[in-house]
Amino acid sequence: MIELFLSELRRFRTAAILYAAASLVLVTVMNQMNDLATGPRELHAVMTLLYALSGLGFALYQFGTYRQPSRWIWLLHRPLHRGPILAGIALASVVLIALAMALPLFVLLGVQDHFTTRVVDARHYAGIGFMALTCVSYWLSGAYIMLHRSRWAFVVLMLPILLTMHMASYGTMLALALACNAVLLVLVYTVFRPNRYTGDDTVATVASAAPLQLSFYIALLWSGSTLFQVGQMMAGVHPLEADEVVAGGGVEASRFDPREALLAGLAAVKDPRAAGWIAALDRDNSASLGPGQRQYTVRDTVSTRSGLKLSDSQQNNWTFSHDRMMYSGQTRHARGAGWFGAGGKGNATPFDSQPVPLRDNRARGYLANAHDMYEFEQGGLKLRHVLHVAGVEQLGAGIAVLGPRTALLTNRRVALLEERGGQLAPLASIPLPLPFGDLDRAEVGQVADGTLVSFIGGRRRLDGVIPAPQVVYLVDAGGQVRELGRREVAHDFPVLFEHRDWWVSPVLHAAVSLPTILIERGVVPDDGASRFAPLLLPRPASVWTVAVALALLSALAAAWWTRRAALGPRARLAWCLACLLLGVPALLSLMVLQPRVAREAAAASDVPVAASA
């Protein structure tokens, strides 16, 4: 093992040195143009993709040479178990990836941390570790692709995306990346054997089937959704096209300005005063209420969301530090400008979480995080606290000012405040008529009889949530809230398309949804709803019919395929049950893992080939 480890290091040392030198030069130049550590998540995604492709290309070349018959015999036919052989190659490759990919980034970040005033947090160092682990994930994926006997093994590339692409804290992300690498290492071990064309044993089949089924599920959803929408566009019937917008549908509602959204809601109102309200509404007395934020940045996230940087009237630039939970300042001459806390410049009170900047309909600036909203004063140098919400209630980062009234959106209600003696005092609270996650938009309008508040649902229609109402309320001068009317927003897409992620495979839909449900990603929750509510949504009868039909057809196809693959009775039964439970993705994994045998070979064999599912 040690000899093989050193041999791999010597084999690729020149390439690793050249890659590291080129990487160091490139990231140094890029860092001069844009601070890579605090750059946007799109930049980090592109960097991660490039390093992942490097790891994939490394594995394709490395194992592409090893799988040649003569070299494969030289590699594995020796008095040593395949485990230490794979360990030697894998450890050498990890070391090469660390030196070529991670070391230049660590050097650059360390220099920036010690010799500049730029913000460098622990999460930035952890982010490099996550990129390196992602590179290893795709190296393992490439090894699996090259060593597997099926040409469809490339679907395993979906697995790292499914397990690790989340905006979570670096501790969570590193744990997920390590778990993903452990799963991929087991997969590679199952195909790293002297005869790569023999059938898998039971353990190897089970270890390979589960990730492949998840990967096929994601691939079917992405490809099927893309093909369906491309077909709609080619036929000229896509709902997003200007001539095909469904009247009263969600796409039409998303294109309304605040006045038009209020008018659409008032059209269903039977109150005799509605005609006067419709005539009185204009762009000056109506405003949008968001939601301006559906997901806040969790502390110590590996990448960057909006709100990380600010500037003030003195041309100071402020960058948020997750280590201190405050903004660190830089003058225009790149000198330190102190700290900016929850009270403004020079205040050392940390924020509850990373805030995001926003503006109201009068272009006044605010900072909002999950539980607090602040207003900028004195040219952005001071902050005035506007509202605090506690517990599970979180701000939706929507604010509008109409006359003496200020409306703020949370995941539970719209808080209507009124200015009294220079201070904002509570006037009314309008509870949301639907879960916050379903809320597509909210508007307010000021009329002679009070304040109109409109809510339009349908945000999660494409995730299978059926109800999508628009509800309009009136808050009078005394703060009394009365519902005026409601209408149902029409569907833009067919019902089967809206529930596509469920009927393809209900069980795999639940498995794929679990990471996003269980991982803390800073998503503003629905007030009073269970984390597992997305798994318990009601489904129409037509969707159930398609799901059951697909499961039965998959089981029948599995029975035919396993017979052609010459599997034993137990293996056939296991695969048929798996396809009945998991649907089409399980059938596709069966075709990859258990290819059909030639008819002549099957006829010549008296006993079926024993293979396990």
C-alpha positions as CSV (number, residue, x, y, z in Angstrom):
1,M,0.0,0.0,0.0
2,I,2.8,2.4,0.9
3,E,4.6,1.7,-2.3
4,L,1.5,2.2,-4.3
5,F,0.8,5.5,-2.4
6,L,4.3,6.8,-3.2
7,S,4.1,5.6,-6.8
8,E,0.9,7.6,-7.4
9,L,2.4,10.7,-5.9
10,R,5.4,10.4,-8.1
11,R,3.3,9.7,-11.1
12,F,1.2,12.9,-10.8
13,R,3.5,15.2,-8.9
14,T,4.5,17.3,-11.9
15,A,0.9,17.8,-13.0
16,A,-0.1,18.7,-9.4
17,I,2.7,21.3,-9.1
18,L,1.8,22.9,-12.4
19,Y,-1.9,23.0,-11.4
20,A,-1.1,24.5,-8.0
21,A,1.1,27.2,-9.6
22,A,-1.5,28.1,-12.2
23,S,-4.3,28.1,-9.6
24,L,-2.3,30.4,-7.3
25,V,-1.7,32.9,-10.1
26,L,-5.3,32.8,-11.3
27,V,-6.9,33.2,-7.9
28,T,-4.5,36.0,-6.9
29,V,-5.4,38.0,-10.0
30,M,-9.1,37.3,-9.5
31,N,-8.8,38.4,-5.8
32,Q,-7.4,41.7,-6.8
33,M,-10.5,42.4,-8.9
34,N,-13.1,40.9,-6.6
35,D,-12.7,39.7,-3.0
36,L,-13.1,36.0,-3.5
37,A,-13.8,35.2,0.2
38,T,-16.8,37.6,0.4
39,G,-17.8,37.3,-3.2
40,P,-21.4,36.3,-4.2
41,R,-22.5,32.7,-4.0
42,E,-22.7,32.5,-7.8
43,L,-18.9,33.1,-7.9
44,H,-18.4,30.4,-5.3
45,A,-20.6,28.1,-7.3
46,V,-18.6,28.6,-10.5
47,M,-15.3,28.0,-8.6
48,T,-16.7,24.8,-7.0
49,L,-17.9,23.6,-10.4
50,L,-14.4,24.2,-11.9
51,Y,-12.7,22.3,-9.1
52,A,-15.3,19.5,-9.3
53,L,-14.6,19.2,-13.0
54,S,-10.9,19.0,-12.3
55,G,-11.4,16.2,-9.8
56,L,-13.7,14.4,-12.3
57,G,-11.2,14.8,-15.1
58,F,-8.4,13.6,-12.9
59,A,-10.3,10.4,-12.1
60,L,-11.3,9.8,-15.7
61,Y,-7.7,9.9,-16.8
62,Q,-6.3,8.0,-13.8
63,F,-8.7,5.1,-13.9
64,G,-9.0,5.3,-17.7
65,T,-5.4,4.2,-17.9
66,Y,-5.7,1.7,-15.1
67,R,-8.6,-0.2,-16.5
68,Q,-6.7,-1.2,-19.6
69,P,-6.5,-5.0,-19.4
70,S,-2.7,-5.3,-19.0
71,R,-2.5,-2.5,-16.4
72,W,-5.6,-3.8,-14.5
73,I,-4.0,-7.2,-14.2
74,W,-0.7,-5.6,-13.0
75,L,-2.7,-3.5,-10.4
76,L,-5.0,-6.0,-8.8
77,H,-3.5,-9.5,-9.5
78,R,-1.0,-9.4,-6.6
79,P,-0.9,-11.0,-3.1
80,L,-2.8,-8.1,-1.6
81,H,-6.5,-7.5,-0.9
82,R,-8.2,-4.9,-3.1
83,G,-9.0,-2.8,-0.1
84,P,-5.4,-1.7,0.6
85,I,-4.8,-1.2,-3.1
86,L,-7.8,1.2,-3.4
87,A,-6.8,2.9,-0.2
88,G,-3.3,3.6,-1.5
89,I,-4.6,5.1,-4.7
90,A,-7.3,7.1,-2.9
91,L,-5.0,8.5,-0.3
92,A,-2.5,9.6,-2.8
93,S,-5.2,11.3,-4.9
94,V,-6.6,13.1,-1.9
95,V,-3.1,14.4,-1.0
96,L,-2.7,15.5,-4.6
97,I,-6.0,17.3,-4.6
98,A,-5.2,19.0,-1.3
99,L,-1.8,20.2,-2.6
100,A,-2.9,21.3,-6.0
101,M,-6.4,22.7,-5.3
102,A,-6.7,23.6,-1.6
103,L,-3.2,24.8,-0.7
104,P,-3.1,27.8,-3.1
105,L,-6.5,29.0,-1.7
106,F,-5.3,28.6,1.9
107,V,-2.1,30.5,1.1
108,L,-4.1,33.4,-0.5
109,L,-6.6,33.5,2.3
110,G,-3.9,33.5,5.0
111,V,-2.1,36.4,3.4
112,Q,-5.3,38.3,3.1
113,D,-6.1,37.6,6.7
114,H,-2.8,38.8,8.1
115,F,-1.8,41.7,5.8
116,T,-5.1,43.4,4.7
117,T,-8.2,44.9,6.4
118,R,-10.6,42.6,4.5
119,V,-12.9,40.4,6.5
120,V,-11.7,36.8,6.8
121,D,-13.8,34.5,9.0
122,A,-13.4,30.9,10.0
123,R,-16.2,30.1,7.6
124,H,-13.9,31.1,4.7
125,Y,-11.3,28.6,5.7
126,A,-14.0,26.0,6.0
127,G,-15.3,26.9,2.6
128,I,-12.0,25.9,1.1
129,G,-12.2,22.6,2.9
130,F,-15.7,22.1,1.4
131,M,-14.5,22.8,-2.1
132,A,-11.7,20.3,-1.6
133,L,-14.2,17.7,-0.4
134,T,-16.4,18.4,-3.4
135,C,-13.4,17.9,-5.6
136,V,-12.8,14.5,-3.9
137,S,-16.5,13.7,-4.4
138,Y,-16.2,14.1,-8.1
139,W,-12.9,12.2,-8.2
140,L,-14.7,9.3,-6.6
141,S,-17.7,9.7,-9.0
142,G,-15.3,9.6,-12.0
143,A,-13.6,6.5,-10.6
144,Y,-17.0,4.8,-10.3
145,I,-18.0,5.8,-13.8
146,M,-14.8,4.5,-15.3
147,L,-14.8,1.2,-13.4
148,H,-18.5,0.3,-13.7
149,R,-19.6,-2.0,-16.5
150,S,-22.6,0.1,-17.4
151,R,-22.5,3.2,-19.6
152,W,-25.3,4.7,-17.5
153,A,-23.1,4.9,-14.4
154,F,-22.7,8.7,-15.0
155,V,-26.0,9.4,-13.2
156,V,-24.0,9.0,-9.9
157,L,-22.8,12.6,-10.6
158,M,-26.2,13.7,-9.3
159,L,-25.5,12.4,-5.8
160,P,-23.1,15.1,-4.6
161,I,-25.5,17.8,-5.8
162,L,-28.4,16.1,-3.9
163,L,-26.4,15.7,-0.6
164,T,-24.3,18.8,-0.4
165,M,-25.8,21.8,-2.3
166,H,-27.4,23.6,0.6
167,M,-26.9,27.1,2.1
168,A,-26.1,25.8,5.6
169,S,-23.4,26.4,8.2
170,Y,-19.9,25.1,7.5
171,G,-20.2,22.5,10.2
172,T,-23.2,21.0,8.5
173,M,-21.8,21.3,5.0
174,L,-18.5,19.6,5.9
175,A,-20.4,16.8,7.6
176,L,-22.6,16.3,4.5
177,A,-19.5,16.4,2.2
178,L,-17.8,13.8,4.3
179,A,-20.9,11.6,4.3
180,C,-21.2,11.9,0.6
181,N,-17.5,10.9,0.1
182,A,-18.1,7.9,2.4
183,V,-21.0,6.7,0.3
184,L,-19.1,7.2,-3.0
185,L,-16.1,5.4,-1.6
186,V,-18.3,2.4,-0.8
187,L,-19.6,2.6,-4.4
188,V,-16.1,2.7,-5.8
189,Y,-15.1,-0.3,-3.6
190,T,-17.9,-2.4,-5.1
191,V,-16.6,-2.0,-8.6
192,F,-12.9,-2.1,-7.8
193,R,-12.4,-5.8,-8.3
194,P,-10.3,-8.1,-10.5
195,N,-13.1,-8.9,-12.9
196,R,-15.1,-5.8,-13.5
197,Y,-17.6,-7.6,-15.7
198,T,-18.9,-10.1,-13.2
199,G,-22.2,-9.7,-11.5
200,D,-22.4,-7.9,-8.1
201,D,-23.0,-9.7,-4.9
202,T,-25.9,-8.7,-2.6
203,V,-24.0,-6.1,-0.6
204,A,-22.6,-4.5,-3.7
205,T,-25.9,-4.4,-5.5
206,V,-27.7,-2.8,-2.6
207,A,-24.9,-0.3,-2.0
208,S,-25.0,0.7,-5.7
209,A,-28.8,0.6,-6.2
210,A,-29.8,3.2,-3.6
211,P,-27.6,6.1,-4.8
212,L,-28.4,5.3,-8.4
213,Q,-32.1,5.4,-7.8
214,L,-31.8,8.8,-6.1
215,S,-29.7,10.0,-9.0
216,F,-32.1,8.7,-11.6
217,Y,-35.0,10.3,-9.7
218,I,-33.3,13.8,-9.9
219,A,-32.3,13.2,-13.6
220,L,-35.8,12.2,-14.6
221,L,-37.3,15.3,-12.9
222,W,-34.8,17.8,-14.5
223,S,-34.9,16.3,-17.9
224,G,-38.6,15.7,-18.0
225,S,-39.5,19.2,-16.8
226,T,-37.1,20.7,-19.3
227,L,-38.4,18.7,-22.2
228,F,-42.0,19.5,-21.3
229,Q,-41.4,23.2,-21.1
230,V,-39.3,23.3,-24.2
231,G,-42.1,21.5,-26.0
232,Q,-44.6,24.1,-24.7
233,M,-42.4,26.9,-26.0
234,M,-42.0,25.3,-29.4
235,A,-45.8,24.9,-29.6
236,G,-46.2,28.5,-28.5
237,V,-48.4,27.6,-25.5
238,H,-46.0,28.2,-22.6
239,P,-47.8,30.2,-19.8
240,L,-44.8,32.6,-19.6
241,E,-45.4,33.8,-23.2
242,A,-47.2,37.1,-23.4
243,D,-50.0,35.7,-25.6
244,E,-50.6,32.6,-23.5
245,V,-50.8,34.0,-20.0
246,V,-53.8,32.4,-18.2
247,A,-56.4,34.9,-17.2
248,G,-56.6,35.0,-13.4
249,G,-53.6,32.8,-13.1
250,G,-50.4,33.0,-11.1
251,V,-48.2,34.3,-13.9
252,E,-50.6,37.1,-14.5
253,A,-50.7,37.9,-10.8
254,S,-46.9,38.0,-10.6
255,R,-46.8,40.6,-13.3
256,F,-49.2,43.0,-11.6
257,D,-48.0,46.3,-10.1
258,P,-49.3,47.0,-6.6
259,R,-52.4,48.9,-7.9
260,E,-53.3,46.2,-10.4
261,A,-53.0,43.5,-7.7
262,L,-55.4,45.4,-5.4
263,L,-57.8,45.9,-8.3
264,A,-57.8,42.2,-9.1
265,G,-58.8,41.5,-5.5
266,L,-61.4,44.2,-5.3
267,A,-63.1,42.8,-8.5
268,A,-64.6,40.0,-6.4
269,V,-65.6,42.3,-3.5
270,K,-69.4,43.0,-3.1
271,D,-69.1,45.9,-0.7
272,P,-70.9,49.0,-2.1
273,R,-67.8,51.1,-1.4
274,A,-65.6,49.0,-3.7
275,A,-66.3,51.1,-6.7
276,G,-65.0,54.2,-4.9
277,W,-61.9,52.4,-3.7
278,I,-61.1,51.2,-7.2
279,A,-61.5,54.8,-8.6
280,A,-59.3,56.2,-5.7
281,L,-56.4,53.8,-6.0
282,D,-53.3,55.0,-7.9
283,R,-49.6,54.4,-7.8
284,D,-49.0,56.9,-5.0
285,N,-51.4,55.4,-2.5
286,S,-50.6,51.7,-3.2
287,A,-47.4,49.8,-2.4
288,S,-45.9,46.3,-2.4
289,L,-45.3,44.5,0.9
290,G,-43.0,41.8,-0.4
291,P,-42.1,39.2,0.8
292,G,-38.7,40.7,0.4
293,Q,-36.9,37.8,2.1
294,R,-37.8,34.1,2.2
295,Q,-34.4,32.8,3.4
296,Y,-32.0,34.5,5.8
297,T,-28.3,33.6,5.9
298,V,-27.5,31.2,8.7
299,R,-24.5,32.0,10.8
300,D,-21.1,30.6,9.5
301,T,-22.5,29.7,6.1
302,V,-19.9,28.5,3.7
303,S,-20.9,30.9,1.0
304,T,-22.5,34.4,0.7
305,R,-26.0,35.6,0.4
306,S,-27.3,39.2,-0.1
307,G,-26.7,41.8,2.5
308,L,-23.1,41.1,3.2
309,K,-21.8,44.5,2.2
310,L,-23.0,48.1,2.8
311,S,-21.8,51.6,2.2
312,D,-22.6,54.9,4.0
313,S,-22.6,58.7,3.2
314,Q,-18.9,58.9,4.2
315,Q,-17.9,56.4,1.5
316,N,-17.0,53.7,4.0
317,N,-17.6,50.2,2.9
318,W,-18.9,47.7,5.5
319,T,-18.6,43.9,5.2
320,F,-20.4,41.6,7.6
321,S,-18.3,39.4,9.8
322,H,-19.9,36.1,11.0
323,D,-17.2,35.7,13.7
324,R,-18.2,39.1,15.3
325,M,-21.8,39.3,13.9
326,M,-21.1,42.9,13.0
327,Y,-20.0,44.9,10.0
328,S,-16.3,45.6,9.6
329,G,-15.5,48.9,7.9
330,Q,-13.0,50.0,5.3
331,T,-12.4,53.5,4.1
332,R,-12.1,54.3,0.4
333,H,-8.3,54.2,1.0
334,A,-8.6,50.5,2.3
335,R,-7.9,51.5,5.9
336,G,-9.9,50.2,8.9
337,A,-13.1,52.2,9.7
338,G,-14.1,50.4,12.9
339,W,-17.2,48.3,13.5
340,F,-20.9,48.8,12.8
341,G,-23.3,47.1,15.2
342,A,-27.0,47.0,15.9
343,G,-26.9,50.7,16.9
344,G,-24.9,52.0,14.0
345,K,-21.2,53.0,13.5
346,G,-19.2,52.6,16.6
347,N,-21.8,50.4,18.3
348,A,-20.5,47.0,19.5
349,T,-23.9,45.3,19.9
350,P,-23.9,42.2,17.6
351,F,-26.8,41.5,15.3
352,D,-29.1,38.5,16.0
353,S,-28.3,37.2,12.5
354,Q,-26.9,38.6,9.2
355,P,-29.3,41.4,8.1
356,V,-30.4,42.3,4.6
357,P,-30.8,45.9,3.3
358,L,-34.2,46.9,1.9
359,R,-36.2,50.0,0.9
360,D,-39.8,51.0,1.4
361,N,-42.0,52.6,-1.2
362,R,-40.5,56.0,-0.3
363,A,-36.9,54.8,-0.9
364,R,-36.0,55.0,2.8
365,G,-33.3,52.4,3.7
366,Y,-33.7,49.6,6.3
367,L,-31.8,46.6,7.7
368,A,-33.8,43.5,8.5
369,N,-32.9,40.1,9.9
370,A,-35.1,37.3,11.1
371,H,-36.4,39.1,14.2
372,D,-35.5,42.8,14.0
373,M,-35.9,45.7,11.6
374,Y,-33.9,48.9,11.8
375,E,-34.1,52.1,9.8
376,F,-31.0,54.0,8.6
377,E,-30.5,57.5,9.9
378,Q,-27.8,60.2,9.5
379,G,-26.7,59.0,6.1
380,G,-26.5,55.4,7.1
381,L,-24.3,56.0,10.1
382,K,-27.0,55.2,12.8
383,L,-29.8,52.7,13.1
384,R,-33.2,53.2,14.7
385,H,-35.0,50.1,15.9
386,V,-38.4,49.8,14.3
387,L,-39.8,46.3,15.2
388,H,-38.9,43.2,17.1
389,V,-40.7,39.8,16.8
390,A,-39.9,36.9,19.0
391,G,-40.0,33.1,18.9
392,V,-41.0,31.3,15.7
393,E,-42.4,34.5,14.2
394,Q,-39.9,36.0,11.7
395,L,-39.9,39.0,9.5
396,G,-40.7,38.7,5.8
397,A,-38.6,41.8,5.0
398,G,-41.5,43.7,3.5
399,I,-42.3,47.3,4.6
400,A,-44.5,50.0,3.1
401,V,-45.4,53.5,4.4
402,L,-48.7,55.1,3.4
403,G,-49.4,58.4,5.1
404,P,-49.1,58.0,8.9
405,R,-49.4,54.2,8.7
406,T,-46.5,51.7,8.3
407,A,-47.1,48.1,7.3
408,L,-44.6,45.3,8.0
409,L,-44.9,41.7,6.9
410,T,-44.0,38.7,9.0
411,N,-44.6,35.0,8.5
412,R,-47.6,35.2,10.9
413,R,-49.2,38.6,10.1
414,V,-49.1,42.1,8.7
415,A,-48.4,44.5,11.5
416,L,-49.9,47.9,10.9
417,L,-48.3,50.7,12.9
418,E,-49.4,54.3,13.2
419,E,-47.2,57.3,14.0
420,R,-48.1,58.9,17.3
421,G,-45.9,61.5,18.9
422,G,-43.0,60.7,16.6
423,Q,-43.1,57.0,17.5
424,L,-44.6,54.0,15.7
425,A,-47.4,52.4,17.8
426,P,-49.3,49.2,17.0
427,L,-52.7,49.8,15.3
428,A,-53.8,46.4,14.0
429,S,-52.6,43.0,13.2
430,I,-53.9,41.1,10.1
431,P,-53.2,37.4,10.3
432,L,-52.0,35.7,7.1
433,P,-54.8,33.8,5.5
434,L,-52.4,31.2,4.1
435,P,-49.0,29.8,5.0
436,F,-46.1,32.2,4.5
437,G,-44.4,29.8,2.0
438,D,-47.5,29.9,-0.2
439,L,-47.6,33.7,-0.2
440,D,-46.6,35.0,-3.6
441,R,-47.1,38.7,-2.9
442,A,-48.8,41.2,-0.6
443,E,-50.0,44.7,-1.2
444,V,-51.4,47.6,0.8
445,G,-53.4,50.6,-0.4
446,Q,-54.7,53.7,1.4
447,V,-58.3,54.8,0.7
448,A,-60.7,57.1,2.5
449,D,-62.2,54.3,4.6
450,G,-58.8,52.9,5.9
451,T,-56.1,50.6,4.6
452,L,-56.6,47.8,2.1
453,V,-54.4,44.7,2.5
454,S,-54.2,42.1,-0.3
455,F,-52.6,38.6,-0.1
456,I,-52.0,36.4,-3.2
457,G,-51.1,32.8,-2.9
458,G,-49.7,30.3,-5.3
459,R,-46.0,30.5,-4.6
460,R,-45.7,26.7,-4.1
461,R,-48.1,25.7,-6.8
462,L,-45.3,23.9,-8.7
463,D,-44.4,22.0,-5.5
464,G,-47.9,20.5,-5.3
465,V,-49.7,23.0,-3.1
466,I,-53.2,23.2,-4.5
467,P,-54.9,26.2,-2.8
468,A,-53.9,29.6,-4.1
469,P,-56.4,32.3,-2.9
470,Q,-56.3,36.0,-3.1
471,V,-57.8,37.6,0.0
472,V,-58.5,41.3,0.6
473,Y,-58.9,43.0,4.0
474,L,-59.9,46.5,5.1
475,V,-58.4,48.0,8.3
476,D,-60.6,51.0,9.3
477,A,-59.5,54.1,11.2
478,G,-60.1,52.4,14.6
479,G,-57.9,49.4,13.7
480,Q,-60.8,47.0,13.1
481,V,-60.0,44.3,10.5
482,R,-62.6,43.0,8.1
483,E,-62.3,40.5,5.2
484,L,-63.8,42.0,2.1
485,G,-63.6,39.0,-0.3
486,R,-61.5,36.3,-1.9
487,R,-60.9,34.6,-5.2
488,E,-59.0,31.5,-6.3
489,V,-55.9,32.0,-8.6
490,A,-56.2,29.8,-11.7
491,H,-53.6,27.1,-12.5
492,D,-51.0,28.0,-15.1
493,F,-49.7,24.5,-15.7
494,P,-51.4,21.1,-15.9
495,V,-52.0,19.3,-12.6
496,L,-49.6,16.5,-13.4
497,F,-46.8,18.9,-14.1
498,E,-47.4,20.7,-10.7
499,H,-47.1,17.3,-8.9
500,R,-44.4,15.8,-11.1
501,D,-41.9,15.4,-8.3
502,W,-44.3,13.2,-6.4
503,W,-45.9,10.8,-8.9
504,V,-42.6,9.9,-10.4
505,S,-41.8,8.2,-7.1
506,P,-43.5,9.1,-3.8
507,V,-41.0,7.3,-1.7
508,L,-37.9,8.9,-3.4
509,H,-39.7,12.3,-3.3
510,A,-39.8,11.9,0.5
511,A,-36.1,10.8,0.6
512,V,-34.9,13.7,-1.5
513,S,-37.0,16.2,0.5
514,L,-35.6,15.1,3.9
515,P,-32.3,17.0,3.6
516,T,-34.0,20.3,2.9
517,I,-36.5,19.7,5.7
518,L,-34.0,18.6,8.3
519,I,-31.0,20.9,7.5
520,E,-31.3,24.4,9.0
521,R,-30.9,26.7,5.9
522,G,-32.4,29.9,7.3
523,V,-35.7,29.5,5.4
524,V,-38.5,31.6,7.0
525,P,-40.9,28.9,8.2
526,D,-44.7,28.7,8.0
527,D,-46.1,29.8,11.3
528,G,-47.5,26.9,13.3
529,A,-46.7,24.3,10.6
530,S,-44.7,21.1,11.0
531,R,-41.4,20.7,9.3
532,F,-42.8,17.6,7.6
533,A,-45.9,19.3,6.2
534,P,-44.5,19.3,2.6
535,L,-44.5,15.4,2.8
536,L,-48.2,15.3,3.8
537,L,-49.7,17.4,1.1
538,P,-53.0,16.2,-0.4
539,R,-52.8,14.9,-4.0
540,P,-55.6,14.9,-6.6
541,A,-57.1,11.6,-7.7
542,S,-55.5,11.9,-11.2
543,V,-52.0,12.2,-9.6
544,W,-52.6,9.1,-7.4
545,T,-53.8,7.2,-10.5
546,V,-50.6,8.0,-12.5
547,A,-48.4,7.2,-9.5
548,V,-50.0,3.8,-9.0
549,A,-50.0,3.0,-12.7
550,L,-46.3,3.8,-13.0
551,A,-45.5,1.6,-10.0
552,L,-47.4,-1.3,-11.4
553,L,-45.8,-0.9,-14.9
554,S,-42.4,-0.7,-13.3
555,A,-43.0,-3.9,-11.4
556,L,-44.2,-5.7,-14.6
557,A,-41.2,-4.4,-16.6
558,A,-38.9,-5.5,-13.8
559,A,-40.4,-9.0,-14.0
560,W,-39.7,-9.1,-17.7
561,W,-36.2,-7.7,-17.4
562,T,-35.0,-9.9,-14.6
563,R,-36.1,-12.9,-16.6
564,R,-34.0,-11.7,-19.5
565,A,-31.1,-11.0,-17.1
566,A,-31.3,-14.7,-15.9
567,L,-31.6,-13.8,-12.2
568,G,-32.6,-16.2,-9.5
569,P,-36.1,-16.4,-8.0
570,R,-35.2,-14.4,-4.9
571,A,-33.4,-11.7,-6.8
572,R,-36.3,-11.4,-9.2
573,L,-38.8,-11.0,-6.4
574,A,-36.6,-8.4,-4.6
575,W,-36.2,-6.3,-7.7
576,C,-40.0,-6.5,-8.5
577,L,-40.9,-5.3,-5.0
578,A,-38.3,-2.5,-5.2
579,C,-39.7,-1.3,-8.5
580,L,-43.3,-1.5,-7.2
581,L,-42.3,0.6,-4.2
582,L,-39.9,3.1,-5.9
583,G,-41.2,3.2,-9.4
584,V,-39.3,4.1,-12.6
585,P,-36.0,5.1,-10.9
586,A,-35.7,1.6,-9.4
587,L,-36.4,0.1,-12.9
588,L,-33.7,2.2,-14.5
589,S,-31.2,1.2,-11.7
590,L,-32.1,-2.5,-12.4
591,M,-31.3,-2.0,-16.1
592,V,-27.9,-0.5,-15.1
593,L,-26.9,-3.0,-12.5
594,Q,-28.3,-6.2,-14.1
595,P,-27.9,-6.0,-17.8
596,R,-29.6,-8.6,-20.0
597,V,-27.7,-11.7,-21.0
598,A,-27.6,-12.8,-24.6
599,R,-30.3,-15.4,-25.5
600,E,-27.8,-17.9,-26.7
601,A,-25.9,-17.7,-23.4
602,A,-29.1,-18.1,-21.4
603,A,-30.2,-21.1,-23.5
604,A,-26.9,-22.7,-23.0
605,S,-27.1,-22.4,-19.3
606,D,-29.0,-25.1,-17.4
607,V,-29.1,-23.1,-14.2
608,P,-30.0,-19.4,-14.0
609,V,-27.1,-17.1,-13.0
610,A,-27.5,-16.3,-9.3
611,A,-27.5,-12.6,-8.6
612,S,-29.0,-10.7,-5.8
613,A,-31.1,-7.5,-5.8
